[in-house]
Amino acid sequence: FERTVRGKFRAPVKVTDLYDPILEQTLGANAYKQLRDDVELLAGAGVPFDEADFLSGALTPVFFGSALNNFGVEPFLDALLKIAPSPRARESNIGTIAPTNEAFSGIVFKIQANMDPQHRDSLAFMRVCSGKFEKDMMVNHPRLGRKIRITRPHRLFARERETVDEAYPGDVIGLSNPGTFVIGDTVTSGDMFMYAPIPPFQPECFAILRNISIEKYKQFNKGVDQLRQEGVVQVMYSADQLRREPILGAVGELQFEVIVARLQAEYNVETVIERLPYSIACWVDGDEDAIRAIRWTSVSMRVLDHNKRAVVLLDSMWQLRYTIKDYPNLKFTDIAGKPFSDIPTN
């Protein structure tokens, strides 16, 4: 392929065979040998594309290209159109909703803040699940229990935005979100119902987030709350009220770095991360007096999530097993409500 100025245009491409002599002449002997070895390694390590395996989630195709040079982008998009699954039925609290259902419905699957830094906006990404979406239509918002008007819907591609007048099942549109939507929200033009919730991640890494920019307390709190709404991290606070720094729960350490970087770049707030030695978060439900009476070990930490639910942070499954054994009248679950009661206690 040939480079274009700043990748503004599609890179001209000539397709040939891997063993075409012109490749060796163009690349040089060493680079050509490396190319052949790499391709043969990929061919040996990979498996042929199978649509059924792809649709079941057992196989993932890998594409090679350069978005910076605008090379390989169009073949990727063409392949996506060809192999991506058609809209499917989705489970709800009133049964299965087919994409052919006449009433419009959609589900919010992502929240993203500050996509336009000049306007500090927040966008909710909604997938149309059934019916036909039309700009400015009135819809039911079951979680809020009221009707809302969907204005300023957008279709986004990279940094480009365009107004959407109508959309159909499978389409994704961006909605202005002044706090109206959270991940998992359902909207519908017909009867009130809710799609099956999108399960949150179970945190495995924990840290205290400290605000160094004390004079920017408001920006700090706003940034932390916005990132929580996006699902970047879980945010908790100490149950004893003695420490008010947010306690973050994440799947991996990289998420902590993302938090620090985004607070600095988007809210001009400098923060530091103090790692905590825990690896398990357990939600505790039951009688409040019984929860307060639990004799937690010194190597555990009692916290509250953003909904004021009791959570305990532990450093081993051994602690969790014996806590469950000692307090059978309480319910111990992960963040999605799945009980830990099936953990062996011996």
Helices and strands as residue ranges (DSSP letters): G 5-7, H 21-27, H 29-45, H 51-56, H 73-83, E 90-92, E 95-97, E 105-113, E 122-130, E 133-134, E 138-141, E 146-149, E 154-157, E 160-163, E 166-167, E 172-176, E 186-188, E 205-211, G 214-216, H 217-230, E 234-238, E 247-250, H 254-267, E 271-276, E 280-285, H 288-292, E 301-305, E 310-314, H 317-326, E 331-333
